[in-house]
Amino acid sequence: MSEINPNEVYTTREAEDLLKISTSTMKRLLKKGLLRANKVGKQYRILGHEILRLVSPDVDKKATDVYQKTKIKVIDKTKNW
């Protein structure tokens, strides 16, 4: 199974493959707002972060917490540059 990178941008087809769902299910998730996506031209792009949020809110929260802690450390270290 492929790993979902929270910072990567996926097409709807790639997201369908990762989630192992049909095209109609993907359309339903997007239409109901359960999976947030950005429309680029006539196609949707989905952040890996959104896929993780859908699949496992706990994993998404942990990833977000780690990111925020790292961000704060970097800001503190580079503040006086």
Buried (B, 14 or more C-beta within 10 A) or exposed (E): EEEBEBEEBBBBEBBBEBBEBEEEEBEEBBEEEEBBBEEEEEEBBBBBBBBBBBEEEEEBEEBBEEEEEEEEEEEEEEEEE
